[in-house]
Amino acid sequence: MLSRGATIEQIGSTIGMPTPAKNGRFAARKTFEYNSISHVNHKYYLKKTVEVVWADEPLELVLVTVKVYYHD
């Protein structure tokens, strides 16, 4: 997740807005102000969208994937 540019705080904030996804999982996305240079391709972007997919297991929440999209 950190290598993709998402912080733990951003992931936690995004998870607060779930929608049902495939196979009993949940998904959510949230857009954040970025105003910086992406470490992925070294271009300047105004915003980034964090998309999280997770499974809500009885004893724990399991992150399946975290995607980060940089855009203007």
C-alpha positions in Angstrom: 0.0 0.0 0.0 2.7 2.5 0.8 4.6 1.6 -2.4 1.4 2.6 -4.3 1.1 5.9 -2.5 -1.7 5.3 0.0 -1.2 5.9 3.7 -2.8 3.8 6.5 -4.9 6.9 7.4 -6.2 7.2 3.8 -7.1 3.6 3.7 -9.0 3.8 7.0 -10.9 6.8 5.8 -11.8 5.1 2.5 -13.0 1.9 4.2 -15.6 4.0 6.1 -17.7 4.2 2.9 -18.2 0.5 1.8 -20.2 -0.9 -1.1 -20.7 -4.6 -1.8 -18.2 -6.2 -4.2 -17.8 -9.7 -5.7 -17.5 -12.9 -3.6 -18.8 -11.3 -0.4 -16.1 -8.6 -0.3 -16.4 -4.9 0.0 -15.0 -2.0 -2.0 -14.7 1.7 -1.5 -12.9 4.6 -3.2 -12.2 8.1 -2.0 -10.5 11.1 -3.7 -7.9 13.1 -1.8 -6.1 16.4 -2.6 -2.6 15.5 -3.6 -0.9 18.6 -5.1 2.5 16.8 -5.5 4.7 14.8 -7.7 3.8 11.1 -8.1 6.6 8.7 -7.1 5.3 6.3 -9.7 5.9 8.4 -12.9 7.3 11.6 -11.5 4.5 13.8 -12.8 2.6 16.5 -10.9 -1.0 15.7 -10.0 -3.7 17.6 -8.1 -5.6 14.6 -6.7 -5.4 10.9 -6.1 -8.1 8.4 -5.6 -7.6 5.5 -3.3 -9.6 2.3 -4.0 -9.7 -0.4 -1.4 -11.1 -4.0 -1.6 -11.4 -6.1 1.5 -13.0 -9.1 3.1 -14.8 -8.7 6.5 -13.9 -11.9 8.2 -15.3 -12.8 11.7 -12.2 -11.9 13.6 -10.4 -9.6 11.3 -10.6 -7.3 8.2 -8.4 -8.6 5.4 -7.2 -6.2 2.7 -7.4 -7.8 -0.7 -6.0 -4.9 -2.7 -5.3 -1.2 -2.6 -5.1 0.8 -5.9 -4.1 4.4 -6.2 -5.0 6.6 -9.2 -3.4 9.9 -9.7 -5.2 12.6 -11.7 -6.0 16.3 -12.2 
